[in-house]
Amino acid sequence: MDFLVEQKNFEASNEVDLGITAGIGVDITNNFGVEARVKKGFIPVYTFYNDHSNVTFQAGVYYTFNMKK
């Protein structure tokens, strides 16, 4: 669930969005990896000519520290 915090350059029709997220991550080494996610919103958030919902793509890299003994 996402909430509108700030609004610039457009008129939002909804201040809340509900969606589904799916992603994958791959460990390249024991401590380093990459990940990617995509989110598709279900609620129209911008109505001009058609209903538009959010689609978000995220990519990242991560490093884990060996803290377990």
Secondary structure, DSSP 4 states (H G I P E B T S, - for coil): -EE-----SS--S-SEE-EEEEEEEEESSSSEEEEEEEEEE-S--EESSSEE--EEEEEEEEE------
